[in-house]
Amino acid sequence: MKSTRKSTVFSASTTTTTTTTTEIPTTVHLPPQLQWQAAARIQSHYRAHLVRTLYKKISSVNSEANSLQKLIQRQETVDAVRSEEREKLRVNEALMGLLLRLDSVPGVDPTVREARRKVSRRIVELQEILDGICEAKLEFDEVEYYNFDKVVEQMEEQVCEERGGGEEMERFCAHYLGFRCLQRFLRE
């Protein structure tokens, strides 16, 4: 980088201008070890920033999945989904939109991939519950009647059987599937 200084002298008869240029060094020569350390630190901070922003996207999708789960658990929604195809499509489209938003998150880090996988499995489970609700038939005269609680209980039982058993299964049942599944697991 060059620095330029001009000086102007005024007099009654003539004007004289002189210019002096001085060179300012702009490069800093660090030892190679420090250059590698600086580059590693910059990359580390960038990766941490990237992981934080991706995790925020996953967290927002997860919070929307929570709100949809609460919506699906309401009896009014269950009745509306059973009676109107349009309501089922609306909820199903919302779940698919969440899956698409989750799919746009790149898996640059193992923790991001694991969080994305966990949330996507949860959304797929919500879709299966929604399909189970729609397939459940109401009893009128001789038509079979499936209670929503029975449908959920059957799904919980299938998940428990698929997951195996042990202490990890107890925690999974208590956290994700509710108290009935835990009771059933402890009885067996």
N, C-alpha and C positions, 0 to 999 in steps of 0.2 A: 504494500500500500504506500502510496506516495503522498507526502504532505507538501503543499505548496504555500509559500508565503510571498505576498506581493507587497512591495513598499512603493509608495508614490510620493514623489517630492514635487511640490508646486513652487514655482517661482514666478516672478512678474513676466519674464520673457519666454521661458521654456518649461516643458513638463518632462520629467525623466522617470522611467519605470524600470525597476530591477526585480528579477525573479530569482529566488533561490529554492532548490528542490533538495529535500532530504529523504532518504530511504528508511522506512520503519519496518522492521522484521515482523512478519505475521505468523510464521510457523514456529511451533514449539517442538523441540526435539526431545522426546521422552525415550527412556530406555525401552527396549522391546518388551521386557517383562511388564512394565507399567502400561504400555499400549494394550497388551493382551488383557490385563486386568480391567482396564477402562472399557474395552469392547465387551467383555463378559458381563460387566456390571450394567452397561446400557442394554444389552440383550436380555438380561435377567429382569430388569425393570419393565422392559417392553412386554415380555412374556407374562409377567404378573399383571400388568394392565390389561392385556388381552384376555387372560383367564377371568379377571374380575368382570369385564364387560360381558363376556359370554355367559358367565354364571348369573349375571343380572338378568339377561334375556331368559335363561332357563328358569330363574326364580319367578319372573313375571308370568311365564306360561304355567308354572306350577300353581301360582295363586289364582289364576283364571280357572285352572282345573279344579281347585278347591271350591270355587264358587259354583261351577257346573255340577260338582258332586253334591253340594248342598241343594242345588236346584233339583237334581234327579231324585234325591231322597225325600223330597216333599210329596205328600199324597196328591196334591192338586196336579203336580206335574205328571205323576204316574197315571192318573186318570186321563189327563189330556193326551198323553202319549198313546195310551191304549185306544182312545176314541178317535183321535185325529191323526192322520198320516202326516199332515203338514207340520204338526208340533214335533213329531218324531224326527222328521227331516231337519227341522230347525236346530234341535239339540245335536243331532248327528253331524250336521254341517259345522256347528261350533266346535265340536270335538275334533273333527278333521282339520279345521283351521288351526287348532292348537298343535296338532301333529305336524302340519306343514311349517308352522313357525318354528317348531322344535327341530325340524329337519334342516332348516336353514342355518342352524348353529353348527359351525365346523368343530370337529373333535380334535383340537390341537393338543390337548393335554389329557392324560388318563382320568383326572378328576372331573373334567368337563364331560368326557365320554360317559363316565359312570353316572353322573347326575342326569345327563340327557337320557340315558338308557332307563334309569329309574322312573323319570317323569313320563317317558313314552309308554312304558309298560303300564303305568297307572292309568293313562288316558285310554289305552287299549282295553284295560279291564272295565273302565267306565262305559266304553262302547259295548262290551259284552253284556254288561248289566242292562244297558238300554235295550239291547236286542232281546235279552231274557224277559224284560218287562213287556215288550211288545208281543212276544210269543206266548206269554201267559194268557190263558183264556179265562173269562169270567163265567161263572155258573149261572145259567138261566135254565131252569127245569132240568133237563138231562145232560147239559153240557158240563164238562169237567171244570172245576173251579180251582184255580191256583192263586193262593194268597201271595202278595208281594213279598211278605216275610219268608214264605216257604221257598220262593224262587231264589231269594238272596241266600237263604240257608243252604240250599242245594249247591249254589255256586261256591259258597264258602267251603262246603264239605269237599267239593272237587279240588279246590285250590289246596286245602289241607292235605288231601291224599297225594296230590302231585308234588308237594314240597317235602314230603318225608316226615320226619319227626324230630324229637329232641328238644333241647333247651332253646335253640334258635327258632324252632317252629312255634314254641310257646310265645316267644316275644313277637314273632310275626303275627300270630293269631290275635294277640292282645292289642297290638298296635294298628293293624290294618283291617282285620276281619271282625273284630268285635268279641263280645263276651261269650256269645253262644258257641262260637267256634272253639274258643279256649275251653269251655266246659266240655264240649264233645271230645276234644283232644285229650283232656285229663281223664275222662271216663274210660276211654279206650286204652 
